[in-house]
Amino acid sequence: MLKMVVCIKQVPMVSELPWDPATGTLQRDLAEGMINPACRSALEAALRIRETEGGEITAITMGPPMAEEVLREAIALGADRGVLLTDRKMAGSDTSVTSCALARAIERTCAGFDLVLCGFSTSDSETAQVGPQLAEELTIPGVAYVNSIEVAGRTVRMQRISDDFLETLEMDLPGLITVTADADSQRHVPLGGLQRAFAEADIATLDAEALGLDPERIGVKGSATRILNVYSPTAAKKNLVLTGAPKRIVEQLFARFDDKIGGAIGKDLKMDRKP
Ligand SMILES: Cc1cc2nc3c(=O)[nH]c(=O)nc-3n(C[C@H](O)[C@H](O)[C@H](O)COP(=O)(O)OP(=O)(O)OC[C@H]3O[C@@H](n4cnc5c(N)ncnc54)[C@H](O)[C@@H]3O)c2cc1C
């Protein structure tokens, strides 16, 4: 029977994300929240493992109080219980502080866990740092960017796409896996899921004090990372007229743009060029 933890971040629903043209920033507070797509894949992976191996699934999230919504959705989809880490003092936490808080919560609420599943990255911040940092915090092995998982006893066999290779890896439990957003297609909320999520949900709420976190090392104060600017990149356009015979034009084109052309076709043209 496997004891699994799925880390789920609530992210803004992109289609509803209003943009403030005056400041050039996203108005997150006005957007509907949803389960981060890669976290949904991590939950789906845990549900499939439980179908064959048995076990229990704890969904855990850190965020403002409204993040509880993603725990209810996870329970509706089949998770056994939820843990919400919320505290205004933890707002503005960078990935390192977030990983530390998640680790302490997992140790306190899921002692003896076997497998931690995370999304590989989030759709709103996209650092892809929390999974690997969480494995470090928990002092367990971790494998990132996985798109297929099989459990056999105390060993997990995984596949992941790395550059142009498909890698097959094995890891002994306990361990942590980050799952890609395209892994395994996902289920819909089953009949009875809503009853479980709203009438019977087992959700524990913890704050920084309950986690035993040092108040100096949480939130903005405890985070070493600073976001200096957020802006929408603009693409500049410039027209260039190349003249001469076709051979001369092609030579000019490669002389000016061979790094870009090489990048697009995946070849270093300087190395490829015949002497
Ligand atoms: C009160 C409060 C307010 C917050 N407000 C914001 C906010 O406005 N914007 C914001 O981006 N973050 C907010 N956070 C959360 C925290 O700062 C981020 O989760 C963290 O910096 C993650 O960065 P990332 O999205 O790049 O993660 P990545 O490293 O890209 O995430 C990879 C995976 O790690 C796991 N993970 C990451 N974050 C969490 C999480 N919070 N809970 C559970 N699992 C997680 C998921 O499995 C995810 O798929 C808040 C936290 C608190 C307590």
PDBQT file of the ligand as one rigid body, heavy atoms in Angstrom, charges set to zero:
ROOT
HETATM    1  C1  LIG A 301      -0.318  33.455   1.186  1.00  0.00    +0.000 C 
HETATM    2  C2  LIG A 301       0.389  32.994  -0.054  1.00  0.00    +0.000 A 
HETATM    3  C3  LIG A 301       0.243  33.692  -1.249  1.00  0.00    +0.000 A 
HETATM    4  C4  LIG A 301       0.902  33.260  -2.412  1.00  0.00    +0.000 A 
HETATM    5  N1  LIG A 301       0.727  33.968  -3.561  1.00  0.00    +0.000 NA
HETATM    6  C5  LIG A 301       1.352  33.581  -4.707  1.00  0.00    +0.000 A 
HETATM    7  C6  LIG A 301       1.182  34.323  -5.927  1.00  0.00    +0.000 A 
HETATM    8  O1  LIG A 301       0.519  35.363  -5.942  1.00  0.00    +0.000 OA
HETATM    9  N2  LIG A 301       1.782  33.876  -7.056  1.00  0.00    +0.000 N 
HETATM   10  C7  LIG A 301       2.558  32.741  -7.045  1.00  0.00    +0.000 A 
HETATM   11  O2  LIG A 301       3.074  32.367  -8.105  1.00  0.00    +0.000 OA
HETATM   12  N3  LIG A 301       2.743  32.031  -5.914  1.00  0.00    +0.000 NA
HETATM   13  C8  LIG A 301       2.162  32.406  -4.744  1.00  0.00    +0.000 A 
HETATM   14  N4  LIG A 301       2.331  31.678  -3.583  1.00  0.00    +0.000 N 
HETATM   15  C9  LIG A 301       3.039  30.369  -3.630  1.00  0.00    +0.000 C 
HETATM   16  C10 LIG A 301       4.577  30.318  -3.783  1.00  0.00    +0.000 C 
HETATM   17  O3  LIG A 301       5.194  31.501  -3.680  1.00  0.00    +0.000 OA
HETATM   18  C11 LIG A 301       4.865  29.617  -5.127  1.00  0.00    +0.000 C 
HETATM   19  O4  LIG A 301       4.161  28.411  -5.086  1.00  0.00    +0.000 OA
HETATM   20  C12 LIG A 301       6.283  29.276  -5.421  1.00  0.00    +0.000 C 
HETATM   21  O5  LIG A 301       7.091  30.373  -5.546  1.00  0.00    +0.000 OA
HETATM   22  C13 LIG A 301       6.347  28.304  -6.608  1.00  0.00    +0.000 C 
HETATM   23  O6  LIG A 301       6.984  28.804  -7.726  1.00  0.00    +0.000 OA
HETATM   24  P1  LIG A 301       6.687  28.211  -9.187  1.00  0.00    +0.000 P 
HETATM   25  O7  LIG A 301       5.265  28.494  -9.519  1.00  0.00    +0.000 OA
HETATM   26  O8  LIG A 301       7.728  28.696 -10.098  1.00  0.00    +0.000 OA
HETATM   27  O9  LIG A 301       6.836  26.624  -8.994  1.00  0.00    +0.000 OA
HETATM   28  P2  LIG A 301       7.479  25.426  -9.953  1.00  0.00    +0.000 P 
HETATM   29  O10 LIG A 301       8.791  25.112  -9.447  1.00  0.00    +0.000 OA
HETATM   30  O11 LIG A 301       7.357  25.831 -11.414  1.00  0.00    +0.000 OA
HETATM   31  O12 LIG A 301       6.424  24.315  -9.596  1.00  0.00    +0.000 OA
HETATM   32  C14 LIG A 301       6.691  22.935  -9.865  1.00  0.00    +0.000 C 
HETATM   33  C15 LIG A 301       5.754  22.071  -9.043  1.00  0.00    +0.000 C 
HETATM   34  O13 LIG A 301       6.006  22.260  -7.651  1.00  0.00    +0.000 OA
HETATM   35  C16 LIG A 301       4.793  22.147  -6.911  1.00  0.00    +0.000 C 
HETATM   36  N5  LIG A 301       4.433  23.449  -6.315  1.00  0.00    +0.000 N 
HETATM   37  C17 LIG A 301       4.905  24.683  -6.619  1.00  0.00    +0.000 A 
HETATM   38  N6  LIG A 301       4.314  25.618  -5.858  1.00  0.00    +0.000 NA
HETATM   39  C18 LIG A 301       3.454  24.962  -5.049  1.00  0.00    +0.000 A 
HETATM   40  C19 LIG A 301       2.525  25.367  -4.058  1.00  0.00    +0.000 A 
HETATM   41  N7  LIG A 301       2.376  26.670  -3.732  1.00  0.00    +0.000 N 
HETATM   42  N8  LIG A 301       1.787  24.429  -3.427  1.00  0.00    +0.000 NA
HETATM   43  C20 LIG A 301       1.928  23.098  -3.752  1.00  0.00    +0.000 A 
HETATM   44  N9  LIG A 301       2.774  22.659  -4.695  1.00  0.00    +0.000 NA
HETATM   45  C21 LIG A 301       3.520  23.569  -5.338  1.00  0.00    +0.000 A 
HETATM   46  C22 LIG A 301       3.722  21.756  -7.933  1.00  0.00    +0.000 C 
HETATM   47  O14 LIG A 301       3.645  20.356  -8.023  1.00  0.00    +0.000 OA
HETATM   48  C23 LIG A 301       4.269  22.359  -9.221  1.00  0.00    +0.000 C 
HETATM   49  O15 LIG A 301       3.720  21.749 -10.375  1.00  0.00    +0.000 OA
HETATM   50  C24 LIG A 301       1.732  32.093  -2.396  1.00  0.00    +0.000 A 
HETATM   51  C25 LIG A 301       1.908  31.425  -1.202  1.00  0.00    +0.000 A 
HETATM   52  C26 LIG A 301       1.240  31.846  -0.029  1.00  0.00    +0.000 A 
HETATM   53  C27 LIG A 301       1.438  31.087   1.229  1.00  0.00    +0.000 C 
ENDROOT
TORSDOF 0
